Amino acid sequence: MAARLPGYLTERLRSDTRSRWEVIDQADMFRVVGAACLPGAAQVAVWLNRREFRTVPFPRADAERISWLLRDRKQEWRRDLAHRLVDGLRPGGRGAESRSEGEPGWELAATLVIETGIQPPENDAFVAGWVWDLHHRLCLGAEIRVVRDHPLLDIMVPRLFHAVGVAHALAHDWVWNTGNRLPSIIGALTGLAAEGRVDRQVLLDGCVSRFLNGGEAGDAGGFVTLWRELQPTLAELPVVDLVRVLPIAASPLAQLATDELRRADEAVGLDDDLFAEAVYALAFRPEKKHVTAALRWIAQAAPERADGSLMALAQIFGQDAPALRDRAVRLALKLAPHASRTARDAVREAAAFLPPEPLGRIADAFGAVEPMPPHAPVAGTLPPVAPLPDLPAPIASATELAGELLSLSWPHRPMRLERVLSALVELTHRDHAATVEALQPWWKERWGNSGPPYVFGVDHGTCHNPYSLLSICAISVVSPSDGARISHQIDEYLAKNPPYETVLDRFVRDRFREVIALLAARRTIPVLLATPTAPTGHLDAGTLVDRLERLGDDDPLPLDFCQALLRLPRAVDPAALARAERLTSAAGRRLTAWLRGGGLADPAMAYGTASVMRNLGGYQNYARVTELHARMTPPQDLPEPIRDLCTLEPKEWFAGHSDQMAWWPTIMPSHREALGAHVLECFAVDIRYSRAQVDVLPVLVRGEGPVGAATASAIVMGMGHKLPGIRGWATDAAKILTARGELPTDDLGWALGQLFRLDAVTLNRVAPALEELALSGAHTETWAILACALPALLPSAGDRPATGLADLLAVAVKAAALAGARADVPGLAELAARKGRSRPVEEARSLLRAISPA
């Protein structure tokens, strides 16, 4: 049995997809068989640590079963296996909730460690697994004695402070268990330290060593909580170490260090050098709350600490926030009489960057200051739009088609799937038997003896994902009966599960399904009409005429013909029209009429707000919200599928969500604003949940046709995404439009004002995107956008400026300076005239100076 087992597993894993999943589902049985039959400890360890077997549904039961099987083995053999299993543990890579069962494989390794009494080798995953195991037991109602009496407690406690992954586990356990009024591991360790069961100094020293390692907030969070729960005395505070962590510590740890140092300073007083180092480190940090803490500490310091205080205050002179900067100036003036020459020189050097008024006050108290010349922004040069790569040549043979199907991988680009779909239709018509034979390797590789996906049942992905639908097209070539059966199951699924889908996604789905129906019915046609000839999704009119000539008097697939019409360029090719007029088929006559009429006229657009019902997060958390939408009315006398694409009304619920937005620009490449309206409909839902496919925007704007308020609104919403990397797609779209001389600045300014009022975007997210646009060379356009938007963004009398307005005004200052703008922005002078030195007021004053006539 042991001799045959590895080969049997290899055969199962290589056979087909379904068999591989069956192996994973049967992992607990494979583990038992290997543990029972394989002779060597090394062999058993390798077998149990295989990727396919690491995760089982009930790991504790699995550990008990296998350890029982192994009890007749020699003690040395079992100790060797325990060592190997601990060494072989790896982090599970799963979320906190699923890992509450423990790291994969931990239960068996720990069971053998405890039974054999070995000293487990150092392994971070073993330590993290111990914490997750305790968390799970406490969640199920165990008392603190499960920690006190754990046989590995004395070994694990010192290792807690060096193992990767432990801090996250401790923090998760604390939040989850204390929130549910259950004992926590941190609470248990604190209690055991008070009892003397755990050495309190080991816990304190371990926390300090972890603090000194730095890292992200999650690397220290659990230990920060443990430290606070231990409530160290003043004698136990390692003040030097706490000062050392301040410059680099994650924010929660920096806050802890500040609190503890202030406590020590107020009780016994810190050494002046340590005080100076601490406030300097806090002043150097980017977070305003830590800078504020430094200012408060300095304000209460004795005059003898003036030099250390002034060095820190000089750092704060460079802050963007006028309130912090002004407070630092006032404190510096107060300490001036006590400053040494070195401190005075440092203050004067830092003051060179201050605005004129505070700079003058510093100069009066500390001596003459040479102001630094203002930093002028430098405009970039916007490069021309790089052309898209050419489309590959059509697939010429059935062998090439099979290879392309086998090589398809995520992401599934529309142009690549279109090329395969076209080849499936043409090659099946040309030589059905050769195509079926060539597709056999693909069939066996993807489905093997298990058959097509109907064996497992269709789901949402089967019904809507273009790659899945393309696979069913290929299945319909190899086995038409299977294709027909899957298509019937899709019909049943859609009838039982009406989808929230967009009309564009439905159009793509139904176009694939009409090809499935064709092939499943054992029919063929010479050519698909709508396959694009340009990377934007456009279809050359002359090529379409060629394809209609090949089709002859046969009727084209209805949606394929509609898609072909929608992909034609806006400009009518006279030569193609002349050739189309000579076609005698019904489809030829329809194409001729389409070309004579100038193609699809732009739908009528209206822009405004609508009140719709949305889920705001959480179970049954529905409410009516006001959103910005576009309404679209189609021209008259259109085929029904095209009329549907040109019709839009705001949708309730989630009807605006799409997972297949990458296909949209290729559906209507000559009608960008119509596509922009559909994109805006989805963004109204998806931006809130960070699911919006903002990367569609640079592709969309490469097409043809007008761009207006709908496209502009979608770009602004993309700029308001919470992830900076995703905002970049929206900025790239604006750059492309600028380079082509098509950026709708007035519409973008209007959209920014509207979306801000509807709380759909925040200014501190949009500002960096607009700054990048301005500095890339589009400064004139950026200023035009902001000049249009600012009247709607500036506060009314008595209202507070919006969060992020100062950042946006700073961008406006740069754009206006680069553009040499002179303008009158309503409301700007009123904000600039307000008392005080808040940052929005300061930036308003700077902008007013920049755009006022000389």
Summary of the structure (lengths in Angstrom):
residues: 854
radius of gyration: 34.4
end to end distance: 93.3
largest distance: 100.7
contacts: 2781
relative contact order: 0.04
helix: 63%
strand: 3%
